Each structure stands twice: as structure tokens, then as C-alpha cells.
């Protein structure tokens, strides 16, 4: 027959919990780091397992005093969790990025936080080819279309221009993506895919609703870009979707007569 814990026992347990929470927070303050540790070594006074490694989110569920201390600590610096998360993403640290999201019990992390230039974590992941981090960000509701301050980069443009095709495909298939977003000079994802010669990306964009005749600031359509970069298969695909020429230049549709030396490169 099990015994009901006495009032003295409950009081002792409560006191121990408070003491443990205080020790943990004191350790965090002494550390002076912007990062909360992913794992905490907890000394236990009873049982055969005198030392254990316990994930913080599990500890917080078991120890409400720790949770309350974390809340109070985070109110002093609301940016700490987001800074840690942003740094982990930009460094390509998948394990820490995932752990910080899992342990964000108070929803402190701003997944769409921008740095001084306006770049988001998803921008960095798309630029650097951090495929798994990009997927994690998308799954957790990151803004797919947020550009930097000068509008010289947004996630889909970064993925295509920096040749991260897997991320580009992931973004195109994601709900909420704007496939007709344009950079400061008017280039769209379709312009960039035509420049790179990525016929698979071009087809995905068109199937997603990309405007085949979208124009950049020079008035050029994706078809003109495909001609400039001698991408014959893409030219044929675009023409089959109703593409037309645009812009100041009117290049011949015969690719063999197009010279790379005389073609002014596409500007973004």
C-alpha cells in the first residue's frame, strides 16, 4: 500500500525544487552567454542515478519553479532566445536550431527576426545551402517572401542565384510562396532560373503560377534572359507557355547566332 506524502515531505520537495531552479539560473547568469544551454546537468540527491543529463524543456515540465525563473529571466532580455536562434541558423547549426525551437516553451523566438541589413534566418539558410535548416524554418512558419532592406535578396531568389536547387524546389512547393516577387532591379525567380539554365526550376515556377512575361526594370521578360544565356530548352519551354520578348534588345531566336561576348549580362 503506497503512502501519501506528508506535508513535511511536500514542503521539502518544493524547497528543493526552488533551490535547484535558483542554482540553474545562477549558473546561467555566471555563464554570461546569450545562449541558454541545451542540456543541463542536474544533481539528484536520491536514487542510484546521482547525475543525469536532462533536456531543459523536460526539466521545465517537471519543475515549475525553473520555468518561472526562466520566464522572469527572459523578460529582462527578450532578445536573448532570438539572438541565440538567429546565430545558430546563420552558422548552419542544425542540432542547436532544432533544440532551441523545441525548447521555446514561451514562444520567445522571433523566427522572422532581421539583422541590420534586413536578412532573415531563412535568407541565410537559402543563401548558404543549409537545406535541413531551411526546411525546419519553413515547417515552423518562417516568412517565405521577406526580403532584405534594399530588396536585393529574398529566400527564393537567394536559393536560385546561389545554386541551392533543393532549397529552391522546397520553397516553390511551400504554401504561401510568392513566385512573382521581384528584386530591386525587377528580376523575378523566373528571370534568375532562366539565367542559370535550371529548366526544372523554370517548369516548377510556371506550374506554380509564375508570370511567363513578367518584366524587370529594363522591360525584359524571362524569354529575353533565356536567349541572352543561350538556354535553348528553356526558350522552347517558355514559348510553349506563351512567352514573348521584351526590353530594349531584340535578340534572334536562333541561339547559334547569339554571342556571349556581345550580350550584356542580366542585372538583378
Secondary structure, DSSP 8 states (H G I E B T S, - for coil): ------HHHHHHHHHHHHHHHHHHHHHHHHHT-SS--SEEEEE-SSSS--EEEEEHHHHHHH-HHHHHHHHHHHHH-TTHHHHHHHHHHHHT-HHHHHHHHHT-TT----TT---TT---HHHHHHHHT-HHHHHHHHHTT--SS-B-TTSS-BHHHHHHHTT-HHHHHHHHHSTT--TT-B-TT--BHHHHHHHHT-HHHHHHHHHHT--TT---TT---HHHHHHHTT-HHHHHHHHHTT----SS----S-GGG--GGGS-----
